[in-house]
Amino acid sequence: MAPRGFWKGYLKLSLVTCPVAMLPAISGAEKIRFHTLNRATGNRVEGIYVDTETDKTVESEDQARGYEREPGSYVVLDDDELQAVALESNRTIDIDTFVPADSVGWIWYDTPHFLLPDDPVGEEAFAVIREAMAATGTVGLSRVVLHRRERPVMLEPRGRGIVLWTLHYSDELRRPEGYFDDIDAKADADLVTLVGRLIDRRTRDWDTALVHDPLQENLKKLIASKKKRGRPKRSASREPAAEAPTNVVNIMDALKKSLAAETKRGGRAK
């Protein structure tokens, strides 16, 4: 059974509407998290807001959000004012535009969510919208309020469901073109061939184990050892630090040595 959605509302296309639920496709539940403690007492430390001028604590009911128009001068906005200018996308994902699925570049993608029907009665409408996008090779664009902020979103058909990606705003992005314009080096064909052979020997089928987080495993071992009140042992398998590369490198020789090392490790021959 799928977990309950953190967002519930409606998916709308023209006059077709169906109730949907949204779940985050990314979870940090398995990550080890730390609390800040008072080392002397072992008690947790509580964060508080303090007035920078009076040094007095500011309670939550007295806190407000402000925009700094000039140093030290703010325009204060309360929740009612912010709510008044918010767009009506709190509970409805109204698809108003479709674009070719391959026309949205990777740099616009932010966070994925799973979108699924929230009522058996609405499943048919959900399936029709999903299959129509898949058949036409398009994705839908809309807006929705998540975590009190309106975000542009893209709806992508995926299997029996829809993946909803929040997208970056255009003013959030730095275009890659300006960063790469000064890279003028030409790739030697022979060197490309050697690197291709090296890539081939290191190529394998995708597996989620390839992106596991070794730090989490090390932290679990460290915490387990601390629970036993023993001093944690240093890992004997840690490899020595690699020597710093020199500025002058014979790429051809380095590649040949790399290929020879791969062969000794049992890499595939080409």
PyMOL commands that set and color helices and strands:
alter all, ss='L'
color gray80, all
select helices_A, chain A and resi 60-62+79-85+101-103+106-108+120-136+170-172+177-180+189-201+208-211+214-227+251-264
alter helices_A, ss='H'
color red, helices_A
select strands_A, chain A and resi 7-13+16-24+65-70+73-77+92-94+97-100+109-117+138-146+149-158+161-167
alter strands_A, ss='S'
color yellow, strands_A
deselect
rebuild
show_as cartoon
